[in-house]
Amino acid sequence: MFEHYLKATKSAISFICCHAILSSQSIHAQDEKTQAVFPPVPIESVARYTALRAAGPIKVDGKLDEPSWLNAPRSPKFVDLISGKAAVHDTQAAVLWDDEYLYVGYWIEEPLVQGKFTERDSPIYQDNDVELFVAGADAYYEFEINSLGTIYEGLFVWQSAFESKGYSKIAELDQTQPEVKFQPFNGVGLTTHPRGKRWAYLKWDFPKLKSAVHINGTLNDAKDRDRGWTVELALPWSGMKLLTMADGRSAPPKNGDVWRIDFSRFNQYKEAEPAKDSGGWAWSSHGVWDSHVPEVFPFIAFSAESVP
């Protein structure tokens, strides 16, 4: 739904522009209005949540049926990414943690569960998907997954901090090495971010990430009505080093630490008119067609208290 200056191949552009397939003139008009406003939503309207510790082991199978998940506080229902208005189908998320992992669960209402991509780092945005962004001080991580469990990942580093904060000296980000794949990125709908451009590492994989999907229905079968699907993620704290290096935050976090983490869902359909459905829904509205704005990510506070 957006254009940027990169002279890359159509495939490469598609990977960075996570949801180009959803473009519309109305979204372009909305984006133009928000370019001069930052952040695009008032800070006091950004969602806040307290993540409790898991009370026992979590098996990452996509079912979200452990007592910890059943008792974890869930987010409000996701709202439209731009307007903040109610979405036609329910989506909720929850966060748990322990000394080894950050756990994230999604509950996705979907009358017709569909998916087509099976190869890692395929253009998952062309399926219905859910997404996770985890922000550090000078870098952030993007994760996408479809109903088949196929994932796409990327790491983004603010160019203004790349040299000064030592990212250029890290082997897996060393731009002098031919095996390191990177390209510039300037946002999606918000191309005037005060921090400027990022370096996008679209072949970067989160170390030892665990993910799983469970479908409550029948995949790719229009003869019946499905209830939806659930997603379960476990991100090792040990893999957060590129996100924590700039400010030295603790991983695992300490009691009361606050991180900025975003949770969203993107669809290949929209609610019928007169609804103004952008096709993207999130835990907390962004006010603009862009997931790459850490300043509007929900505030996630980590508590040492365990779930009941």
C-alpha positions in Angstrom: 0.0 0.0 0.0 3.0 2.2 0.0 5.9 3.1 -2.1 9.5 3.8 -1.1 12.6 4.7 -2.8 14.3 1.3 -2.9 15.2 0.1 -6.4 14.9 -3.6 -5.5 13.2 -6.4 -7.2 9.5 -6.8 -6.8 10.0 -9.7 -4.5 12.4 -7.8 -2.2 10.1 -4.9 -2.0 7.2 -7.2 -1.1 9.1 -8.6 1.9 9.8 -5.2 3.3 6.4 -3.8 2.5 4.6 -6.4 4.5 1.1 -5.5 3.4 1.3 -3.9 0.0 -1.5 -6.2 -1.2 -3.9 -4.2 0.9 -3.3 -0.9 -0.8 -6.1 1.6 -1.4 -6.5 5.3 -2.2 -8.2 5.8 1.1 -5.2 4.5 3.0 -2.9 6.7 1.0 -5.0 9.7 1.9 -4.9 8.7 5.6 -1.1 8.3 5.4 -0.6 11.7 4.0 -2.5 13.3 6.8 -0.4 11.5 9.4 3.0 12.2 8.0 3.3 15.5 9.9 1.9 14.1 13.2 4.2 12.2 15.5 3.6 10.0 17.2 0.5 9.2 15.1 -1.6 8.4 18.2 -1.4 10.2 21.6 0.9 8.4 24.0 -1.8 8.2 26.6 -4.0 6.1 24.3 -1.3 3.4 23.7 -2.3 0.1 25.4 -0.7 -1.0 28.6 -0.4 -4.6 29.9 1.2 -6.5 32.8 2.8 -9.8 31.8 2.8 -12.4 34.5 5.2 -15.3 35.0 4.2 -18.7 33.7 3.2 -20.9 36.6 4.6 -24.1 35.0 6.2 -25.5 31.9 4.8 -24.3 28.5 4.7 -26.8 25.6 4.8 -24.9 22.4 2.2 -26.8 20.4 -0.2 -23.9 19.4 -3.0 -25.1 21.6 -2.7 -22.6 24.5 -4.2 -25.1 26.8 -1.8 -25.0 29.8 -3.2 -23.6 33.0 -0.9 -20.6 32.6 -2.5 -19.7 29.3 -6.0 -20.3 30.6 -5.4 -17.9 33.5 -3.3 -15.3 31.8 -4.9 -11.9 31.3 -5.8 -11.4 27.6 -5.7 -8.2 25.6 -8.8 -6.4 24.6 -10.1 -7.4 21.2 -7.9 -6.1 18.4 -9.0 -2.9 16.7 -8.4 -1.4 13.2 -4.8 -0.5 12.8 -5.6 3.1 11.6 -8.9 4.1 13.0 -9.0 2.1 16.3 -12.5 1.1 15.6 -13.9 -2.4 16.4 -12.9 -5.2 14.0 -15.4 -7.7 12.4 -13.7 -10.8 13.9 -12.2 -11.2 17.4 -8.5 -11.4 18.0 -6.8 -11.4 21.3 -3.3 -11.9 22.6 -1.5 -12.6 25.9 2.0 -12.6 27.2 3.8 -14.8 29.7 7.4 -15.2 30.7 9.9 -17.1 32.7 13.7 -17.1 33.1 14.2 -18.7 29.7 11.5 -17.4 27.4 9.1 -14.7 26.4 5.8 -16.4 25.5 3.1 -14.9 23.3 -0.3 -16.4 22.5 -2.9 -15.4 19.9 -6.5 -16.3 19.7 -7.8 -15.7 16.2 -11.5 -15.9 15.2 -11.6 -16.9 11.5 -14.8 -18.4 9.9 -12.7 -19.7 6.9 -9.1 -20.6 7.9 -6.9 -20.4 4.8 -3.2 -20.5 4.0 -1.0 -21.3 1.0 2.6 -20.5 1.8 4.8 -23.3 3.2 8.3 -22.0 2.5 10.0 -20.0 5.3 10.3 -16.3 4.6 7.6 -16.4 1.9 5.4 -13.3 1.5 3.3 -14.3 4.5 1.4 -11.0 4.2 -0.4 -12.5 1.2 -2.0 -15.0 3.6 -4.1 -14.0 6.6 -1.4 -13.7 9.3 -0.6 -12.5 12.8 2.5 -10.5 13.6 4.8 -9.6 16.5 7.2 -6.8 16.8 9.7 -6.5 19.7 11.5 -3.2 20.1 14.8 -2.4 21.6 16.3 1.1 22.0 17.9 1.1 18.5 16.6 -2.0 16.8 13.5 -4.0 16.5 12.4 -7.5 15.5 9.5 -8.5 13.2 7.8 -11.9 13.1 4.9 -13.1 10.9 3.1 -16.4 10.8 0.2 -17.9 8.8 -2.2 -20.7 9.6 0.2 -23.3 8.1 2.8 -22.3 10.6 5.1 -20.7 8.0 7.1 -17.8 9.3 8.8 -14.7 8.1 11.3 -12.7 10.2 13.4 -9.6 9.9 15.6 -7.4 12.1 15.7 -3.6 11.6 18.4 -1.3 13.0 18.1 2.5 12.9 20.8 3.8 10.6 21.5 6.7 12.9 22.7 4.2 15.6 24.3 1.6 13.4 27.8 2.9 13.8 27.7 4.8 17.0 26.1 2.0 19.0 28.4 -0.7 17.7 26.0 -2.7 15.4 28.4 -2.4 12.5 31.0 -4.4 14.5 28.7 -7.4 14.9 29.5 -10.2 12.5 26.0 -11.1 11.5 25.3 -7.4 10.7 28.7 -6.6 9.1 27.8 -4.9 5.8 31.3 -5.5 4.4 30.7 -9.3 4.3 29.1 -10.6 1.1 27.0 -13.2 2.9 25.3 -10.6 5.0 22.1 -9.5 3.3 20.7 -6.1 4.1 18.9 -3.1 2.5 17.7 0.3 3.4 14.1 0.8 4.7 12.1 3.9 5.2 8.9 2.8 6.7 5.5 1.9 5.2 2.8 4.4 5.5 4.9 6.7 7.8 8.0 7.6 5.7 8.9 10.7 7.8 9.8 9.0 11.0 12.0 11.4 13.2 14.7 8.8 13.5 15.0 8.4 9.8 15.8 5.2 7.9 16.6 1.7 9.1 18.8 -1.1 7.8 16.6 -4.1 7.1 18.1 -7.6 7.6 15.4 -9.7 6.1 17.3 -13.0 6.3 18.0 -12.7 10.0 16.5 -15.4 12.2 15.7 -15.2 15.8 18.0 -17.8 17.5 16.1 -20.9 18.8 12.7 -19.4 18.3 9.8 -21.8 18.9 6.4 -21.4 17.1 3.3 -23.5 16.6 -0.2 -23.1 15.2 -3.4 -25.0 16.1 -6.5 -24.8 13.8 -9.9 -25.1 15.3 -11.6 -26.1 12.1 -10.6 -27.4 8.7 -7.9 -25.7 6.7 -8.7 -24.5 3.2 -12.1 -26.1 3.2 -15.0 -23.7 2.4 -17.7 -26.4 3.0 -17.9 -25.7 6.7 -17.5 -22.8 9.1 -14.3 -22.7 11.2 -13.9 -21.2 14.7 -10.4 -20.0 14.0 -6.8 -20.7 14.9 -4.3 -20.1 17.7 -0.6 -19.3 17.7 2.0 -19.9 20.4 5.4 -18.4 20.4 8.5 -18.8 22.7 11.3 -16.4 22.2 14.5 -17.2 24.2 15.8 -14.2 26.2 19.2 -15.4 25.1 18.3 -14.4 21.5 17.5 -10.8 22.5 21.1 -9.5 22.5 20.8 -7.3 19.5 17.7 -5.7 21.0 19.1 -5.2 24.5 22.7 -4.1 23.6 21.9 -0.4 23.2 20.4 0.3 26.6 21.7 -2.7 28.5 18.3 -3.8 29.7 18.0 -7.1 31.5 16.9 -10.2 29.6 15.0 -11.8 31.2 13.6 -8.6 32.5 13.5 -7.5 36.1 10.2 -7.0 38.0 8.6 -3.8 36.8 10.7 -3.5 33.6 8.7 -2.2 30.6 9.3 -3.2 27.0 7.5 -2.0 23.8 6.0 -5.0 21.9 3.4 -4.9 19.1 0.7 -7.5 18.3 -1.2 -7.3 15.0 -3.2 -9.3 12.4 -3.5 -8.7 8.7 -6.2 -10.1 6.4 -6.8 -10.7 2.7 -10.4 -9.5 3.2 -12.2 -6.4 4.6 -15.5 -5.9 6.4 -18.2 -4.8 4.0 -19.1 -1.1 3.7 -20.0 1.1 5.4 -17.3 -0.2 7.7 -13.9 1.4 7.0 -11.8 -1.7 7.5 -8.1 -1.1 6.6 -7.5 -4.9 6.5 -5.1 -4.6 9.5 -6.0 -5.0 13.1 -3.9 -4.5 16.2 -3.9 -4.7 20.0 -3.3 -0.9 20.1 -4.1 1.4 17.1 -1.2 2.9 15.2 -3.1 5.7 13.6 -1.3 5.0 10.4 -0.8 2.2 7.9 2.5 1.1 9.3 3.6 -1.5 11.8 7.2 -0.1 12.0 6.5 2.6 14.6 7.9 1.5 18.0 6.6 4.7 19.6 3.0 3.4 19.4 3.7 -0.2 20.4 1.9 -1.3 23.6 3.7 -0.9 26.9 4.4 -4.4 28.4 5.3 -4.4 32.0 6.9 -7.6 33.4 5.8 -8.7 36.9 7.5 -11.2 39.1 4.0 -12.4 40.1 2.9 -15.7 38.6 -0.4 -16.4 37.0 -2.9 -18.1 39.5 
